[in-house]
Amino acid sequence: MKIRFLILFVISNIVIHAQWQNIWTSPNISGSAVTGYLSFQKNGNSWDKRFYYLDSVKFYVSNSPTSINPEFTYYFTPEEKLAGYQLYSLQTDLTGDGITDFYVIGYVGTSTNYRQYVKIFNIVNNSIIFQGNQNNYSYSYPTLIDINSDGLLECVFTKWNYPYNNNYLYEVYSTGLTPSDEPTEPMGYKLNQNYPNPFNSETNISFSLDKPGQVQLKIYGINGEEITTLLDEYKSAGNHSVRWNGAVENKRVTSGVFFYELNVDGISSVRKMIHLK
């Protein structure tokens, strides 16, 4: 009886490990490209993932999650290259084709005081859904939210006078879509490219939070040295912005490349900016 008990005890402690199997290895990808996966196409109540690729010329979505072969491609205009290839998924199907739509930011002009435009487009045929591009205004990125509790999504923009004179306004558009049309996975937060960039007098750093959290915004030099802390406080969900005049303790920093880092509850994102004195 003792031997039988011992055998049963040993068998009960055997651990069966999952069998891993490699299903795909990509070809070599340039280190200068930005790649990853995004929720791309609706599949019932969920969204199928696709591999995406972004470089200094184009953005494309592959034909499957295990391929780098492009199916849909968008080529950046000179204004969008100047803005630093700021292209993002809206995580929403605005046109009813079952595929998420995208937006891209562009800078107009050749000085340090660029005017910013925004373009929302369908990557299937590269048709423009909406374009905020007026000579006397700069546009922010779009935010999709039900602001009036009518069960439908509105698309919200802020736009500011160009040249900037410390005034801005809101534009709100009804989309006719319900919030359930969005992918369910949270986006967390988004750190935008500062505007203007390069800058010489002051620049605006904007970001959005999907939920409230402890936020730090710091400036670093080209060698990684901390220059200043612009923000260190608890922030509510929504859009926020901070202005920096390129000064620390009333003394202007030198011309050159700087980095700004947004840290939200321990998760960081970094972007580059250029200061011209």
Secondary structure, 3 states (H helix, E strand, C coil): CHHHHHHHHHHHCCCCCCCCCCCCCCCCCCCCCEEEEEEEEEECCEEEEEEEEECCCEEEEECCCCCCCEEEEEECCHHHHHCCCCEEECCCCCCCCCECCEEEEEEECCCCCCEEEEEEEECCCCEEEEEECCCCEEECCCEEECCCCCCCCEEEEEEEECCCCCCEEEEEEECCCCHHHCCCCCCCEEECCCECCCECCCEEEEEEECCCEEEEEEEECCCCCEEEEEEEEEECCEEEEEEECCEECCEECCCEEEEEEEEECCEEEEEEEEECC
